[in-house]
Amino acid sequence: LDHITNWIIIDASLVIVNLFNCFAIFCHLHPVASPLKRMFIKLVHDVVKPVHSIPGLDSALLLAFLATACKAGYSASYSGSQDIAMIVRAIAAGYTFTVTSLLMKLSEALLKLGVEKIIDRERELEKYDIVKFKPPSLSTLDLLMAPMKSLLRVDAVGLENIPPNTPHFFVMNHSLLGVEMPFFIHTLYREKGIFARGLA
C-alpha cells in the first residue's frame, strides 16, 4: 500500500472507532428506565465481545492508535506547522487512544457481568445517587453564574410564596430557550435554600 492509502485506512479506522466510542458513551448515559437501554447495551456487548475474545487484539489496537498519534505528531513537527492534516490526525489518534483505553476497561466489566447485571447495577446506582445527592455549595454556584449574571439581570417575583420546608415540583415555560433556567436554580438556592433538580 502506498503512503496515501495507508493514511486513508488510518483515518477511516479513527472515524469508525470514534463513532462506536460515541455510541458506547451514549449507551452508558442513556436513562436506565428507557426501554431502549437493554438493546443498546446488548449491541455494545455483541460488538466488543469478539475484540476481547482474540488474545492481544485490544492491546494491539491501542498500540496502533498510540503509534499513529506519535507518527502524525512527528510528521507534523518535521514538516512544519503548515501540515494541518497531520496535526489533526495526531490529536484525533491521541484522543482515540485515551477514550478507547477507558471504554475497554468498562467493556471488560460488561463482558464479565453480562447485560442484565449491568442494568441492575445502573438501577442501584441511580437510586443511590438520588438518595445520597448533595447540592454544590452556594459559593461554587455563585462562581459558575458570575459570567452569566454580568450579562443579564435577574428579576424574581413571588419567592416569598414558596415555603422552604415542603417538597415542590417546579414547571418552567422556556420562553427564553432555557436561558432562564440556571438563573432560576441559582436564585431559588440563594434566596430559599432550595436546590432544584432537573427531570428533563
N, C-alpha and C positions, 0 to 999 in steps of 0.2 A: 504493500500500500504506500502511496506517495504521501508527502507531508500534509497536503491539504485534506486528503481523505482521512488521515489519522485524526486531524483536529475536528473534522465534521463528525466522526464517530464519537469522539470525546464530548463534544458539545451536545450531541443528541443524548448521550448517556447522562450527562449532567441534568438536562431538561427532564428526562423521564424519571430519574431518581428523585429530583426535587418535586415533581408533580405528585409522586407517590408519598413523599415525606409530608407535603401539604395535606394530602388526603388523610394520612395517618394522624396528623395533629388535629385535623378537623374531627375525625372519629373520636379522638380522646376528649375533645372539648364539647362534643355533641351531647345534649342533655340525656341522662341515663333513662329518663322516663319516656323518651321518644321511641315509637315502635320501629324506627329505622336503626336504632343503636345496635341491636344484635346483628343485623345484616351487615352493617359497616364493619364491626369488629370481626365478624366471621370472614369478611373479604380480606381484611388485613392479615388475619391468621393464615388464610389459604395462600396468600402471596409470599409471606415471609417464611413459611414452613419449608419450602424447597431450598431456600437460601441457607437455612440453618442445618438442613439435612446433609449437605455436602461439606465434609470437613475442610476447614480453611477458606471456604469461599467468602464468608463475611469479612474475614481479615484481609483477604486479597482485594476485595472491593474498597475497603477503607484505605489500604496502602496505595491503590490506584488513584483514588481521589487526592490523597496527600502528595503523591508524586506529581500529579497533574498541577496542583497548586504550586509546588516548588518549581517545576519546569516552566510553567507560564510566567511565574514571578521572575525567574531568572532571565527568560527571553525578553520580558518587558524591560527589565533593568539594563540588559545588554544592548537592546536596540534603541533605547531611549524612551522618554515619556510619551512619544507620539503614538506608540503602539497600544491604542486603547483596547483593542480586542484581547490582547494578552493580559492586560491589567484586569479586565472584566472576567476573563477565564480564571485567573489566579484567585480573585475574590470569590467567584462562584464555586470553585473547587474547594477552597478552604471552608466556605460556609457549608457546602455539602458534606465534607468530611466531618465537621463538628456536629451537625444535626443528625446525620446518619449514625454516628457513633452513639449518641444518646438514644435514638429510636431503636437501635439494635439491642441495647440493654433492656429497654422496655419490651421489645418483642420476645426476648428470652423468657421474661416473666409470663407473657401471654401464652407462649407455647407450653410452658410448664403447668400453668393453672387451667388453661382452656377458656373458651369463650364465656361459658356460664359463670364460672367462678370470678372472672374478671369483672363481669357486670355486677355480680353480687358484692364484690369489694367496692366498686364505684358507688353502689347504693349506700353501703355502710359509711363511706367517706362523705357522701353528700349529707347524710343525716348528722354525722359528726360535725361537719362544717357549719350546719345550721345551728346546732345546739351550742357549740363552742365559739361561735363567732364573736369577735371583739372589734368594734369600730376603730378606725385610726384616731389618733389624738387630734384635738381641735387645732393645735399649733401646726400639725402636719397638713391638715386640710386648709388652714389659712395660707400656708406657703404655696400649696398647689393652686389655690384660687387667685393668688395675688395678680398674675398676668391678666386673667380674665376680668378681674374687678377693676383693673386700671383702664379697661376699655368700656365697661358697661356699669351702670349704676343700678343697684337693687332697690326696689320699692315694694316692700312686703306689707300686705294689709290683711288683718284678721288673725294674726298669730296668737292674739290673746284668747281666741276661742278654742284653741287646741289644748286640752288638758294633757300634762306630761306623763301621767301615771296610768294611762289606759292604752290598749292596742289600737292602731289606726290603719286604715287602708287608703292611701292617697292615690287618686286617679288624676293624671295630667293630660291636658289638651296641648299637644305640641304645636302651638300656633307659631312658634319661632324655630321650627325644625329641631327641637330638642335642646337648643342653646340654653334655655332657661332651667333645664334640669339640674346641672351642677350648682347653680345659684340657689335653687330651691333646697337641695340637700344641705348645702353649706349653711344657709340662713336658718333652716329648721334645727340643725345641730347646734349652731352657735346660740340661738335665742331660746330654744326649748329643751336642749339636751337630747333630742331625738335624732337618731341616725337612720334615715330611710334606706331600705334595701330594695333594689330593683327586681322585678319579676319578669320583665320582658323588655 
